[in-house]
Amino acid sequence: MKRHPFEPARLISGLTALTLGTAYGLDALGLWHAPGPWLFLTLPAGLLLSGITAAVWTRTRRPLHPHTDSTSSKGS
């Protein structure tokens, strides 16, 4: 089986969706009364956190100095 690279932003997005789905499901079954503002704020907060995580992850995984070819930059 091919291994996939770890992507924390996708993990956060998936956990956000799982949390919202569980909350709506429990509310629909009458087992838990979900506060309205909490459900509406969870999705934007999760997506914002996911976006910040993706930006930080990309920045830390990218090399600081791009590799340049030394033969093309010297003398003409």
matplotlib code that plots the C-alpha trace (Angstrom):
import matplotlib.pyplot as plt

x = [0.0, 1.3, 2.1, 0.7, 2.4, 1.0, -1.2, -2.3, -4.7, -6.7, -6.8, -8.2, -10.8, -11.8, -12.1, -14.2, -16.6, -16.8, -17.6, -20.3, -21.8, -21.9, -23.4, -26.1, -26.9, -27.2, -29.3, -31.6, -32.0, -32.8, -29.9, -28.2, -29.4, -26.7, -26.5, -27.3, -24.3, -21.9, -22.8, -22.7, -19.3, -17.6, -17.3, -15.7, -13.4, -12.3, -11.7, -9.7, -7.6, -7.1, -6.0, -3.5, -2.2, -1.7, 0.1, 2.4, 3.0, 3.8, 6.2, 8.1, 8.4, 9.7, 13.5, 14.7, 16.9, 15.9, 18.6, 20.3, 22.5, 26.0, 26.9, 24.1, 24.7, 28.4, 30.0, 28.8]
y = [0.0, 3.4, 5.7, 9.2, 12.2, 13.6, 16.7, 18.2, 20.7, 17.8, 16.1, 19.3, 19.7, 16.1, 16.3, 19.5, 17.8, 14.7, 16.9, 18.8, 15.7, 14.0, 17.2, 17.5, 13.7, 13.8, 16.9, 15.2, 12.1, 14.3, 12.9, 16.3, 19.8, 21.6, 25.4, 27.1, 29.6, 26.8, 24.8, 27.9, 29.0, 25.6, 25.3, 28.7, 28.3, 24.8, 26.0, 29.0, 26.8, 24.4, 27.2, 28.6, 25.1, 24.6, 27.9, 27.1, 23.5, 24.7, 27.4, 25.0, 22.2, 24.5, 25.0, 28.4, 29.0, 27.6, 25.5, 27.5, 26.0, 27.4, 27.0, 29.2, 32.1, 32.5, 34.4, 34.9]
z = [0.0, -1.0, 2.0, 1.9, 3.3, 6.6, 6.1, 9.4, 7.7, 6.3, 9.7, 11.2, 8.5, 8.9, 12.6, 12.2, 9.8, 12.1, 15.1, 13.3, 11.9, 15.3, 16.9, 14.3, 14.5, 18.3, 18.1, 15.5, 17.6, 20.7, 22.7, 23.0, 22.5, 20.5, 21.1, 17.8, 17.8, 18.6, 15.5, 13.2, 14.6, 14.6, 10.8, 10.1, 13.1, 12.0, 8.4, 9.7, 11.9, 9.0, 6.7, 9.3, 9.8, 6.1, 5.7, 8.6, 7.5, 3.9, 5.2, 7.5, 4.9, 2.2, 2.0, 3.0, 0.1, -3.3, -5.0, -7.8, -10.5, -10.1, -13.7, -15.1, -12.7, -13.5, -16.3, -19.9]

ax = plt.figure().add_subplot(projection="3d")
ax.plot(x, y, z, "-o")
ax.set_aspect("equal")
plt.show()
